[in-house]
Amino acid sequence: MYEISSLLLFGTILFCLIYYRYWNKVAKHFNTEEIHQSSIPPGRVSVIIPFRNEARHLPKLLESLPKCASFDHLQFYFINDHSSDLSVKIIEDFIHSTHSKNIFLIQLPDSITGKKNALRFGIEQIKSPWFQLLDADCIPNQFTFELMYSKVLQSKCKILLGPVGFESNHQNQRGQSILHSGRFALNKLLEWYQILENSALVALGFYHLFQDKPSMGNAANMLVNTDYFNQLDPYKNNTNIAGGDDIFLIESAFLQNKDHVAYLNTTQAAVYTNVLSSYSELFYQRIRWAKKTAAQSLNHTRNSQILLVLFLIYQWVSLIYWGFYSHDFKFIFISWGCKSVSDFIILRRVLFAYNKKPSFGYILYASIFQSIFIPFIAITQFFSTVQWKDRKYSE
């Protein structure tokens, strides 16, 4: 029995070393680009912002737009996907109160629904050679648009991916996290899990593209050539799938010519969004992600997810054996310690790029929660329907 325990421990340590070595490369690659910033001439870039029931986020976004360096040279198109809250009124009131001539509100016809269709409809309205995708719950940096535009001028790309940063929903007036007890403490753990994992996924997406293995992107911050998008028509076969407006576009371009897809590897060009506020929202988000992965043309996302799930399952098999059969409890602490220390080093490096310093306690929680949550999603995706924006998707 001791020999089996030792063998399982050897396997765990070996997997943790492989895990650490790979993710350390991802973290070291992240946020390593410097780029000369150029201004955006008038009429060159339109910003497309599809939205559905975003009344909670739109005021902050609208207030941030005039602070962008090239605001007067940009056009902003808000595409309403049949909102039932006060989203439309918020935008109309802002346009009226500020007398903005470059902010436009477009209503999606009753016969058209969904984010991908909203994007297509909005892109049909613009005349600029480039459009910047931005989600309604995101806030751009002052020079996000300028840095993104500067990169496409210096490259051959037709689609440019930008970084996304993640913020807590609970901030005091100085922007510092507030820690309370009880349910609020659980929410803080949930928020930090998302901040840590989502930030790591942004870094992983850039590293995969660096290896010519595109696996993910984020349409919350993406600059696209208009004519090229119309030529690709990337959503023609997947409008029934919730989400995927980012990866389906990336894969369509990459399969045509890998040089057409690039990324801007600096957090100076990031847009920032709040993390989800409940475990149920997180569950349905990850189910949506899992469903769209099954529809992707390339296998890079699927392969990386399978490897992670197998690693976590192996870890749990080892823990169950040590806890219930061999009673080698010291091996449990060694196993958790190896993964947690690896996560601490890796995630701290990634979060430093966003000027965040997570505590070891938050990273330990994220490491343990991930070990439970990821295998759970891998199994339940086959029995769950997707719920997103008050709509259900069967695929």
C-alpha positions as CSV (number, residue, x, y, z in Angstrom):
1,M,0.0,0.0,0.0
2,Y,2.9,2.4,0.8
3,E,4.4,1.6,-2.5
4,I,1.2,2.7,-4.3
5,S,1.1,5.9,-2.2
6,S,4.6,6.7,-3.1
7,L,4.0,6.0,-6.8
8,L,1.0,8.3,-6.7
9,L,3.0,11.0,-5.0
10,F,5.8,10.7,-7.5
11,G,3.2,11.1,-10.3
12,T,1.6,14.1,-8.6
13,I,5.0,15.9,-8.2
14,L,5.9,15.1,-11.8
15,F,2.6,16.5,-13.1
16,C,3.0,19.6,-10.8
17,L,6.5,20.2,-12.3
18,I,5.2,19.9,-15.8
19,Y,2.2,22.2,-14.9
20,Y,4.5,24.8,-13.3
21,R,7.1,24.7,-16.1
22,Y,4.4,25.3,-18.8
23,W,2.4,28.0,-16.9
24,N,5.6,29.8,-15.9
25,K,6.4,30.2,-19.7
26,V,2.9,31.6,-20.1
27,A,3.3,34.1,-17.3
28,K,6.8,35.2,-18.4
29,H,5.5,35.8,-21.9
30,F,2.6,38.0,-20.7
31,N,2.8,41.8,-20.8
32,T,6.2,42.0,-22.5
33,E,5.4,44.2,-25.5
34,E,6.3,47.9,-26.0
35,I,4.7,49.8,-28.8
36,H,4.9,53.4,-30.1
37,Q,1.5,55.0,-29.8
38,S,-0.1,56.8,-32.8
39,S,-3.2,59.0,-32.8
40,I,-6.3,57.8,-34.7
41,P,-7.2,60.0,-37.7
42,P,-10.9,60.8,-38.0
43,G,-13.1,58.2,-39.7
44,R,-10.6,55.3,-39.4
45,V,-12.1,53.4,-36.5
46,S,-15.7,52.8,-35.3
47,V,-16.4,51.2,-31.9
48,I,-19.2,48.5,-31.9
49,I,-20.9,47.9,-28.6
50,P,-23.7,45.3,-28.6
51,F,-25.8,45.3,-25.4
52,R,-28.7,43.6,-23.8
53,N,-30.0,44.7,-20.4
54,E,-26.8,46.4,-19.3
55,A,-28.4,49.3,-17.3
56,R,-26.0,48.5,-14.4
57,H,-22.9,49.0,-16.5
58,L,-23.7,51.5,-19.2
59,P,-23.4,54.7,-17.1
60,K,-19.8,53.9,-16.1
61,L,-18.9,53.1,-19.7
62,L,-20.6,56.2,-21.1
63,E,-18.8,58.4,-18.6
64,S,-15.4,56.8,-19.6
65,L,-15.7,57.3,-23.3
66,P,-15.0,61.1,-23.5
67,K,-11.8,60.5,-21.5
68,C,-10.4,58.4,-24.3
69,A,-7.6,60.3,-26.1
70,S,-9.1,60.1,-29.6
71,F,-12.8,60.3,-28.5
72,D,-13.6,63.1,-31.1
73,H,-12.1,61.0,-33.9
74,L,-14.1,57.9,-33.1
75,Q,-17.7,56.8,-33.7
76,F,-19.5,54.7,-31.1
77,Y,-22.3,52.4,-32.2
78,F,-24.5,51.0,-29.4
79,I,-26.5,48.0,-30.8
80,N,-29.6,47.3,-28.7
81,D,-30.4,43.5,-28.6
82,H,-34.0,43.9,-27.4
83,S,-33.2,45.2,-23.9
84,S,-36.1,45.2,-21.4
85,D,-34.5,47.4,-18.8
86,L,-33.4,51.1,-18.8
87,S,-30.4,50.6,-21.1
88,V,-31.8,52.5,-24.0
89,K,-33.0,55.4,-21.9
90,I,-29.6,55.7,-20.3
91,I,-27.9,56.0,-23.7
92,E,-30.5,58.4,-25.0
93,D,-30.2,60.6,-22.0
94,F,-26.4,60.6,-22.2
95,I,-26.5,61.6,-25.9
96,H,-29.0,64.3,-25.2
97,S,-27.2,65.8,-22.1
98,T,-23.8,65.8,-23.7
99,H,-24.9,66.7,-27.2
100,S,-22.6,63.9,-28.5
101,K,-22.5,63.8,-32.3
102,N,-20.4,60.6,-32.5
103,I,-22.5,58.3,-30.3
104,F,-25.3,56.4,-32.1
105,L,-28.0,54.1,-30.8
106,I,-29.2,51.4,-33.2
107,Q,-32.2,49.2,-32.5
108,L,-32.0,45.5,-33.6
109,P,-35.0,44.6,-35.7
110,D,-37.5,42.2,-34.1
111,S,-36.5,39.5,-36.5
112,I,-32.9,39.5,-35.4
113,T,-31.6,38.4,-32.0
114,G,-28.4,37.5,-30.3
115,K,-24.9,39.0,-29.9
116,K,-23.4,37.7,-33.1
117,N,-26.3,39.0,-35.2
118,A,-26.2,42.3,-33.3
119,L,-22.5,42.6,-34.3
120,R,-23.2,41.8,-37.9
121,F,-26.0,44.3,-38.0
122,G,-23.9,47.0,-36.4
123,I,-21.0,46.4,-38.7
124,E,-23.3,46.9,-41.7
125,Q,-24.0,50.5,-40.4
126,I,-20.4,51.7,-40.3
127,K,-18.2,53.2,-43.0
128,S,-14.8,53.1,-41.3
129,P,-12.1,50.6,-42.5
130,W,-11.6,49.3,-38.9
131,F,-13.9,48.6,-36.1
132,Q,-13.1,48.0,-32.4
133,L,-15.3,45.5,-30.5
134,L,-16.1,46.5,-26.9
135,D,-18.5,44.9,-24.5
136,A,-21.0,47.1,-22.7
137,D,-19.7,46.0,-19.3
138,C,-16.1,47.1,-20.0
139,I,-14.1,50.3,-19.5
140,P,-11.3,51.2,-21.8
141,N,-8.0,52.7,-20.7
142,Q,-7.3,56.2,-21.9
143,F,-5.1,55.0,-24.7
144,T,-6.6,51.6,-25.4
145,F,-7.9,52.5,-28.9
146,E,-4.7,54.3,-29.9
147,L,-2.5,51.5,-28.9
148,M,-4.6,48.9,-30.7
149,Y,-4.7,51.0,-33.8
150,S,-0.9,51.6,-33.6
151,K,-0.3,47.9,-33.6
152,V,-2.3,47.1,-36.7
153,L,-0.4,49.9,-38.5
154,Q,2.9,48.1,-37.6
155,S,1.7,44.6,-38.5
156,K,0.1,42.6,-41.3
157,C,-2.8,41.6,-39.2
158,K,-6.5,42.0,-40.0
159,I,-7.6,41.1,-36.5
160,L,-5.9,42.3,-33.3
161,L,-6.6,40.8,-29.8
162,G,-6.2,43.1,-26.8
163,P,-5.9,42.2,-23.1
164,V,-8.8,42.3,-20.7
165,G,-8.5,43.1,-16.9
166,F,-10.9,42.0,-14.2
167,E,-12.1,44.0,-11.2
168,S,-14.0,43.3,-8.0
169,N,-17.6,44.3,-7.7
170,H,-17.0,45.6,-4.2
171,Q,-14.7,48.7,-4.1
172,N,-14.4,51.5,-1.7
173,Q,-14.0,55.1,-2.8
174,R,-10.3,54.7,-3.2
175,G,-10.7,51.5,-5.3
176,Q,-9.4,49.2,-2.5
177,S,-11.1,45.9,-1.7
178,I,-13.4,45.9,1.3
179,L,-13.4,42.6,3.4
180,H,-16.3,41.7,5.5
181,S,-17.5,38.4,7.0
182,G,-20.1,35.9,6.1
183,R,-21.7,36.0,2.7
184,F,-19.6,39.0,1.7
185,A,-16.5,37.0,2.4
186,L,-17.7,34.2,0.2
187,N,-18.4,36.7,-2.6
188,K,-14.8,38.0,-2.2
189,L,-13.5,34.5,-2.6
190,L,-15.7,34.1,-5.7
191,E,-14.4,37.4,-7.1
192,W,-10.8,36.6,-6.5
193,Y,-11.2,33.2,-8.1
194,Q,-12.5,34.8,-11.3
195,I,-9.8,37.6,-11.3
196,L,-7.1,35.0,-10.9
197,E,-8.3,32.4,-13.4
198,N,-9.6,34.9,-16.0
199,S,-6.4,36.8,-16.0
200,A,-4.4,33.6,-16.4
201,L,-6.7,32.7,-19.3
202,V,-5.9,36.0,-21.1
203,A,-2.2,35.3,-20.7
204,L,-2.7,31.7,-21.9
205,G,-4.6,32.9,-25.0
206,F,-1.7,35.2,-26.0
207,Y,0.8,32.4,-25.4
208,H,-1.2,29.9,-27.5
209,L,-1.4,32.4,-30.4
210,F,2.4,33.0,-30.0
211,Q,2.7,29.2,-30.6
212,D,0.4,29.4,-33.6
213,K,-2.3,27.4,-31.6
214,P,-5.2,29.9,-31.2
215,S,-7.4,28.7,-28.4
216,M,-9.3,31.7,-27.0
217,G,-9.7,35.5,-27.3
218,N,-12.1,38.1,-26.0
219,A,-14.4,40.2,-28.1
220,A,-14.4,42.7,-25.3
221,N,-11.2,44.2,-26.8
222,M,-10.6,43.4,-30.5
223,L,-9.8,45.5,-33.5
224,V,-11.0,44.1,-36.8
225,N,-10.7,45.2,-40.5
226,T,-14.2,45.8,-41.8
227,D,-13.8,44.5,-45.3
228,Y,-12.0,41.4,-44.0
229,F,-14.8,40.6,-41.5
230,N,-17.4,40.9,-44.3
231,Q,-15.3,38.6,-46.5
232,L,-15.0,36.0,-43.7
233,D,-18.6,36.1,-42.5
234,P,-17.4,34.1,-39.4
235,Y,-20.9,33.7,-37.8
236,K,-22.8,32.2,-40.7
237,N,-22.9,28.7,-39.2
238,N,-22.9,29.3,-35.5
239,T,-25.5,31.9,-34.6
240,N,-27.4,29.2,-32.6
241,I,-24.5,28.9,-30.2
242,A,-24.3,31.2,-27.2
243,G,-21.1,33.1,-27.2
244,G,-18.1,32.3,-29.3
245,D,-18.2,35.6,-31.2
246,D,-14.5,35.9,-30.4
247,I,-13.0,32.5,-31.1
248,F,-15.1,31.8,-34.2
249,L,-13.8,35.0,-35.7
250,I,-10.3,34.2,-34.7
251,E,-10.4,30.7,-36.1
252,S,-11.9,31.8,-39.4
253,A,-9.1,34.2,-39.9
254,F,-6.4,31.9,-38.7
255,L,-7.4,29.1,-41.0
256,Q,-7.2,31.5,-43.9
257,N,-3.9,33.0,-43.0
258,K,-2.3,32.8,-39.6
259,D,-0.5,36.2,-40.1
260,H,-4.0,37.9,-40.2
261,V,-4.4,37.3,-36.4
262,A,-2.1,39.1,-33.9
263,Y,-2.3,40.3,-30.3
264,L,-1.1,43.3,-28.4
265,N,0.8,42.0,-25.4
266,T,0.7,44.9,-23.0
267,T,-1.9,45.7,-20.2
268,Q,-1.6,49.4,-21.1
269,A,-4.1,48.5,-23.9
270,A,-6.4,46.6,-21.6
271,V,-10.1,47.2,-21.1
272,Y,-11.5,46.4,-17.6
273,T,-14.7,44.6,-16.6
274,N,-16.2,43.5,-13.3
275,V,-16.3,39.8,-12.5
276,L,-19.6,37.9,-12.0
277,S,-21.4,38.3,-8.7
278,S,-22.8,34.8,-8.0
279,Y,-21.7,31.2,-8.2
280,S,-24.8,30.4,-10.4
281,E,-23.7,33.1,-13.0
282,L,-20.2,31.6,-13.0
283,F,-21.6,28.1,-13.5
284,Y,-23.7,29.2,-16.6
285,Q,-20.8,31.2,-18.0
286,R,-18.5,28.2,-17.8
287,I,-21.1,25.9,-19.3
288,R,-21.5,28.4,-22.2
289,W,-17.7,28.3,-22.6
290,A,-17.6,24.5,-22.6
291,K,-20.4,24.3,-25.2
292,K,-18.8,26.7,-27.6
293,T,-15.5,24.8,-27.3
294,A,-17.2,21.7,-28.7
295,A,-18.1,23.7,-31.8
296,Q,-14.7,25.1,-32.5
297,S,-12.9,24.2,-35.8
298,L,-9.5,23.8,-34.1
299,N,-8.7,21.5,-31.2
300,H,-6.3,23.6,-29.2
301,T,-8.8,24.8,-26.6
302,R,-10.3,21.3,-26.2
303,N,-6.9,19.7,-25.8
304,S,-5.7,22.1,-23.1
305,Q,-9.0,21.7,-21.2
306,I,-8.7,17.8,-21.4
307,L,-5.2,17.9,-20.1
308,L,-6.1,20.1,-17.2
309,V,-9.2,18.0,-16.3
310,L,-7.1,14.8,-16.4
311,F,-4.5,16.4,-14.1
312,L,-7.1,17.5,-11.6
313,I,-8.8,14.1,-11.7
314,Y,-5.5,12.3,-11.1
315,Q,-5.0,14.7,-8.1
316,W,-8.4,13.8,-6.6
317,V,-7.9,10.0,-7.1
318,S,-4.6,10.3,-5.2
319,L,-6.2,12.4,-2.4
320,I,-9.0,9.9,-2.0
321,Y,-6.6,7.0,-1.9
322,W,-4.4,8.7,0.7
323,G,-7.3,9.8,2.8
324,F,-9.5,6.7,2.8
325,Y,-7.2,3.8,2.1
326,S,-3.6,4.3,2.9
327,H,-4.1,7.2,5.4
328,D,-0.9,8.8,4.2
329,F,-2.1,12.3,5.2
330,K,1.3,13.9,4.8
331,F,1.1,13.1,1.1
332,I,-2.1,15.1,0.9
333,F,-0.4,18.2,2.3
334,I,2.6,17.6,-0.1
335,S,0.2,17.3,-3.1
336,W,-1.8,20.4,-2.3
337,G,1.4,22.3,-1.4
338,C,3.0,21.6,-4.7
339,K,0.1,22.8,-6.8
340,S,-0.7,25.8,-4.5
341,V,2.9,27.0,-4.5
342,S,3.0,26.6,-8.3
343,D,-0.2,28.6,-8.6
344,F,1.0,31.3,-6.2
345,I,4.2,31.9,-8.2
346,I,2.4,31.9,-11.6
347,L,-0.7,33.9,-10.7
348,R,1.3,36.5,-8.8
349,R,3.4,37.1,-11.9
350,V,0.3,37.4,-14.1
351,L,-1.5,39.7,-11.7
352,F,1.5,42.0,-11.3
353,A,1.0,42.9,-14.9
354,Y,-2.4,44.4,-13.8
355,N,-0.8,46.0,-10.7
356,K,-2.6,43.6,-8.4
357,K,-1.1,41.7,-5.5
358,P,-3.3,38.8,-4.5
359,S,-2.7,37.2,-1.1
360,F,-1.6,33.6,-0.7
361,G,-5.0,32.9,0.9
362,Y,-7.0,33.9,-2.1
363,I,-4.7,31.9,-4.4
364,L,-5.0,28.8,-2.2
365,Y,-8.7,29.1,-2.3
366,A,-8.7,29.5,-6.1
367,S,-6.4,26.5,-6.4
368,I,-8.6,24.3,-4.4
369,F,-11.9,25.5,-5.9
370,Q,-10.5,25.1,-9.4
371,S,-9.7,21.4,-8.6
372,I,-13.4,20.9,-7.8
373,F,-15.1,23.2,-10.2
374,I,-13.3,22.4,-13.5
375,P,-14.0,18.6,-13.4
376,F,-17.6,19.4,-12.3
377,I,-18.1,21.6,-15.4
378,A,-16.5,19.0,-17.6
379,I,-19.2,16.5,-16.5
380,T,-22.3,18.7,-16.1
381,Q,-21.9,20.4,-19.5
382,F,-23.4,17.3,-21.1
383,F,-26.6,17.6,-19.0
384,S,-27.0,21.4,-18.9
385,T,-28.6,24.0,-21.2
386,V,-27.0,27.4,-21.6
387,Q,-28.7,30.4,-20.0
388,W,-27.4,33.8,-21.1
389,K,-29.0,37.2,-21.2
390,D,-32.4,35.8,-20.2
391,R,-32.3,33.4,-23.1
392,K,-31.8,29.6,-23.2
393,Y,-29.8,27.8,-25.8
394,S,-30.1,24.1,-26.4
395,E,-26.8,23.7,-28.3
